Amino acid sequence: MTAQPPATLPSPSELADRVQKVLERARALGATSAEASLSASRGYSLSVRKSEVESLEFQQDRDLGVTVYFGQRKGNASTGDFSDRGIADAVRAACDIAQATGEDPCNGLADPARMAREFPELDLDHPWDLSPEQGIELAKACEAAAFAADARITQSEGASVSSHRGVSVYANSHGFIGHRHGSQHSISCAVVAGEDEEMQRDYWYSGARSPADLLSAEAIGRRAGERAAARVGSRKLTTRQAPVLFPPELARGLWGHFIGAISGGSLYRKASFLLDKLGQPVFSPLVRLEQQPFLPRGSASAAWDSEGVATQARVLVDDGVLQGWLLGSYSARKLGLQSTGNAGGVYNLIVRPGTQDFQALVRQMHEGLIVTELLGHGVNGVTGDYSRGAAGFWVENGEIAYPVQELTIAGNLLEMYRDIAALGNDVDLLAGTRSGSVLLSKMTIAA
């Protein structure tokens, strides 16, 4: 099989020329201000199952998004056509929408004084010189390692490899223009272990901006196989309260609920369980959370947010106390505040690690539940009520006793955050949320 990758990416200067045409066209049509982003990406993803190629897909995407303002009336449109005609049509559509909408006093570009002026090199773009043929062999090796990990691995859901690069440019009527290059690569594997009539599935993965930072395909496959085999013999538990330990890949979800609750959209809609909690203790005193947007190769590193506002290193929680919100310009105006440079989200959330590794946390827990899988979306952002399907391992006397499944873990996020008993030092340094394991002193575990 011979496969050809898509054409190369446009240069930042090409996109800059296009985005200036967008702004010029908007001004010519009477817009008082405008902003636009152009992006292009390319790459491929493939999957192998039982040593046979299941899929090989090339992606080449282009997107133009334009927002125009006529005073405080707003319209936006998007297109994949970067030609002069495509740009003209998109800008015209945005202007027509704006002129047909009502005024919103919170509409408008971000404050010009807050535009980013420094553009540090963040080392985000690392091409992977890996042909699709080589990627297929890598996926086969990953899957083979999973089957070799344990004789009970009987089925495969496949091994996958993906490699993507992108470039984008954002500009607005304040004169701000900035461009980004970035890459993202991954390897993953999911397999099924069986014994008698029982079947158990599990997976593992690695993702990074640089291929040099990825785990080896063999290590990923082996881990997937070991995880699936370890779940064979799963039992159910009776309803109880007990400590619960979240490993790093699941702990990120706990912090994600917090990020959603301190984000501007949730706050001005009064749809956050953290309303009126600024300056108050909302976590255990063990917890310190920081935003660090300038980490080299960081999964969520950026010098400016999606409105061109400069990002900044910030402490969001210090010794358990909530220190600030995450706001873009619109939500800031709705709240009578200023943008924090977080339009588009949080830029690398860093959880201060503890001193213990995962096994030490298991010993500290003594008896309780290690969660390895969460199911469903039972989290109420308004009240903080939390209820998720779960599977994992029951711990007795500081050691894993047996696998468990078909459980529900429940609590309230405010109580859960205050019940954090320990944080691990087993941090995944490649994730946008860098967290070790999180041990909660108690949750309700139901059959």
Steps between C-alpha positions, in 0.01 A plus 500: 500500500632843406338798664572864431453763771302815428665816371718704731357756736471865393756732652404748774564784255249351254238480772589851621434636150162325494397619845583860410268469200227388740542807718521733202183355352315534830606865528390567141154362582461738792600287798631712787734218605574140411710199588591191303686176540631276225632153564629211293591153616613176344586152613386144509358243737496124460387195689599135493299210639638148524793609283270616220461862398149613592524864401738756357369853477672813385369831628553841344282771647472873449277733694433871499294651779404867484313712756388852420353773720273783398514694823380240748329279249692184417506250216728211417548255218746232397622331183766263374550705184803731526457648151415867453143398414477272804624777729259754350205264542587420862546865598177597327314225686640615833403860427147401400462307826631791707263747341206272571577451870433712805760691698676344795699748712754229581588431135827619350867423466714458807666808651783611266725570799489131589620365166808278517825672407752229584516175307738253666610189314298216655647211297160362399568375146675166457439322168510119514693351211286189505341377180159331516670170420730547799202604711324176411802298612509700823133425567555130429789494747284671762219247459743206500645619831149509648432139397839393636432664838266227623361174363147617587508777237267344244364788296612841380309819442803623312813709524511852356761751393433862410717795400375853435646847451326833474555872451263783589488878488275733702460872435264780599430866432723610789797411280574178686620207293657181625571156363551156647653176377433177685507122475334215683581129473360193674510122531227297670383143544186330639468125556266247661597238757285193547469206735210255485197718417645823635635773272680814617622791289766760571739729315805722519631792299766766466464845345757779457600794285836337426528135391812479715279541808266211417517173686620217281234306308604184684465663841153631413383160375643319798329738741167460319529121521595502867213732587242287320628175654502652849124561474416133450313366801322827577250501786226732621502692826225566749408863569744675734705812563872468444808686373536525123825538307498659154812435285632795296305424181171511694600768751509745210123473482466619860700812418307543175173538693666773705621681187148494359363644823739799506460579129317816400210338316399296804539800730293759318229242434507417873551136407799430723524331838787741577299823475597744777792276606780737396747541786355204687644152565348262246770229509708324760792722611726255312383636167678765295398547136688719254466598137837491321443589134865521390618143559718377211320223308201546731180342381308822572776761473413834339621860519152640430144382531244468222441880507867599484514587873834418661496189714673506836627268768239501776424332830139383490493321835747552783494275806145405405373860463347611168699793364339591168273433202567407137350774282488610139395852410128429456456313828716760678271780384194302606653475848631857515859375498799487263613216276756270660631384161307174516272521198534146373565339838788438737858486374683214674351429841768393746400315817766522769611139550533322830801300612362146470486270201194299404587195708554716807155651452352151478664415831377824655146425383528159671148399399302654216449524126747570220298630206630401157192573288216752520174475309222749430486875552319532831644832615275798573697820446246709690485299822829307478320168543716219363393146406691283252512136406838351588727198495839439657662313787413449865787552744540324835787542745672739262511255209279429198269213597284447188345680202149645528238617251141620457538764772378855545710755685317806629557818696495877465799671340529760776523224759724289279743786447519566874547128563820475297729312737813473284642582159746277319830582333415276201433796270435458128723777361352479149141590587337843491402437863810381683380308802611207706259254659235641734390319818160596643433408861146381425232458237183296483550178304178329392428176319 
